[in-house]
Amino acid sequence: MFIYKRCKCKTKPKGLRSKNQPSSLSGLLKLVSVPSRLSILTLLGDDPHCVCDIIAHTKMSQTLASHHLSDLTVAGLVESQKNGQFVDYSLTKKGKLLISHLKKLTAI
């Protein structure tokens, strides 16, 4: 009969700050893996845009673009600023960092 012995190591794995980090990372990767959201992120990487600009550049419906922008805002990648009757969307620091890393990965 084989008895499995558990490791008695008291150290934590490096790089994992909390138990939730791996699941939040996988959630972020799932969010960004949608081509429509990725195209919005790359568009916003250059300059802030309103929804009508995003619709024109990505050929999405207004409803779909707003839905994706909402998801990206909740994830902390996009922020909004009201400018008169329009709302301009731009990348947060986290969003800019993500896009710069993705561009580096695609350059490999």
Helices and strands as residue ranges (DSSP letters): H 21-32, H 35-44, E 49-50, H 51-58, H 62-74, E 78-83, E 86-91, H 93-107
